[in-house]
Amino acid sequence: MARILLIEDSPTDTAVLTQLLERNGHQVLAASSAEDGIEACKREMPDLVLMDVVLPGMNGFQATRALGRDGGTKEIPVLIVSTKGMETDQAWGMRQGAKGYLVKPVKEDVLVNEVNRLLGAAG
């Protein structure tokens, strides 16, 4: 079981992703803004971060970059899960330090496989 921090401002997406991850044996922590997510990440030190891009205030790309530049959180893999599905968005997300990029709506098996891949790479 991994501890996964979900940074997502949509209550619906938060509920769906949390249920899906918990059903697959993971513990989920949630934050509804990038700023709260960064603080939670530093405090909780999760095994993985699931990051939305479109967030109030700081966006997910900026938050991914901030986590990657912080000495305490740079080893925590970030998986972007966003409705922004253009190749340029995906390339930019990876350039900010994300280890994976999935487009919503994401299928359960695709998400679980990607989470397991990243957790395996991290551990």
Secondary structure by P-SEA (a helix, b strand, c coil): ccbbbbbcccaaaaaaaaaaaaaabbbbbbbccaaaaaaaaaaccccccccccccccccaaaaaaaaaaccccccbbbbbbcccccaaaaaaaaaacccccccccccaaaaaaaaaaaaaaac
